[in-house]
Amino acid sequence: MGMDYSQLLVGKSDKAGEVEFVVEGPDFFNQDIKEVTLFYNIVEDSRFKLFRNNKQELILVHVTEDWIRQAKLNISKYKEQLNVKITWGSNEDTLAIKGQDEEDFNTVKAVQIDN
């Protein structure tokens, strides 16, 4: 994975934002690699982490002093490239994915857990 995905959040506000990017490369989709972290960033008063776990799920975690939000999507059908879109705001976060041959994003809203 050649891109430094952590740079996507540099200069962003933790109050509201959006990033869209493409993940490609054999390491990300290699099931023998148990977990791949795309980024872990501290942005103002929040922490953001995006990673692929050993169940082939892409997981977004957004943590503040008051709550934790988590969104999860299964990515097992994707093998070479994945378009990812993340949005966050004061009321909700979303994680969306689509393959290179798909027109529409599969979008899930993050679940919020209060601290």
N, C-alpha and C positions, 0 to 999 in steps of 0.2 A: 504494500500500500504506500504509494509515493507521496500522497498529499498529507500535510500536517493539518488535520481537521480541527485541532484546537484553535487555530487562527481564525476560524469562522466566527467565534464569539468575541474576539478582541474588538474593543470599542463599542460593543453593544450595551444596551440598558437591560437590567434585569426586570424592569417593569413591564416591558412589552417588546417583542421582536419576532423576527422570522429569518430562518436560513434555509437554503435549498442547495443541495449538492449531490454529486454522484459518487457512490462507493464502488470501486472495482479493484480487482487484484485477487490472486489465488488465496492469500492468507486469510482474508476476511471470510471467504466461503468454505475454507478447509475445516471439515468437521473434526479432524484430529487435533486441531487447536481448540482447547476448551473454552477460552474467552478471548475476545478481541475488543479492546477499548478504543473507540474512535476519538473521544475527547473526554476530559475531565477539567472543567474550568470553574474558577471563582469569578463571578461577574457581579460587581457591587456587593450586595448583601445576599446573593444566592450562589448555590453550587449547581452545576449542570454536569451530568454524566450521560454519555451515549455509548452503549456497548452491545456486543452480540454474545449471548451466553452459550453454554454447552447444549441447550435444547434448540438451537438455531432460532432464537428469538432476539429481535432488536428491541432494546429497552432504553427508554429515556427516563432519567430521574432528575427532578428539579427540587432542590431542598432550600428552604428558607428557615428563619428562626421560628416561624409559626406553623409551618406545614411541610409535608413532603408530597410531591405528585409523581406518579409513575404511569407510563404508557408502555404497552408491550404489543409487538406484532410478530407473528411467525414468518420467518423468511426462508424456510427450508426449500421452497420451490425455486428460489433464485440461485443461479450458479455463477454468473460472470459480472453482472452489473446491477446496481440498485440505486434508483433515484430516491432521495430522502428529503422530506420537508418537515421542519419543526417550527411550530409557532408557540409563543408563550405570552401570557398577559396576566393581569391581576385576577381574572376570573377563571381562566382555563389554559391548559397547555394541550397541544395536539402533536401526534406523531403520524406521519403519512409516508407511504412507500409505493413505488410502482416499478415494474420491470421495464427494460428498454423497449419491449414490444407492446406495452400496455398504455392505453390512453388516459385512464383515470387513476388517481391515487386511491389507495386503500387507507382510510384515515381512522384513527382511534383517539378518543379524548382521554387524557390522563385522569387517573383516579387520585383524589386528594385525601390525605390522612393528616389530621391535625395533630401537632406535637403537644 
